[in-house]
């Protein structure tokens, strides 16, 4: 019986921990995809002055992670409020 418990430790380390790491990786990538899609949809539905919308869409698409973060930090402040000039 003692050998059985010793053999379970490598099994746990070999199968459960990598599976947990893969699950965390999928969760992280999923959150990044949601953030990217949210930034893109928000940008496309918003009004900007001049060519700002085109620039932000290109930034979000071509540099997804950094572009999404930059859009949420900088780009959302550049939007024209509803009812404002177009």
Residue pairs with C-beta under 8 A, 6 or more apart in sequence:
32 64
32 65
35 68
36 60
36 64
36 65
36 68
38 68
39 60
39 67
39 68
39 71
39 72
40 57
40 60
40 61
40 68
42 71
42 76
43 53
43 56
43 57
43 60
43 71
43 75
44 53
44 57
46 53
46 76
46 79
46 80
47 53
47 79
47 80
47 82
47 84
47 86
48 56
48 78
48 79
48 80
49 78
49 80
52 75
52 78
56 67
56 71
56 75
59 67
59 70
59 71
60 67
60 68
60 71
61 67
80 86
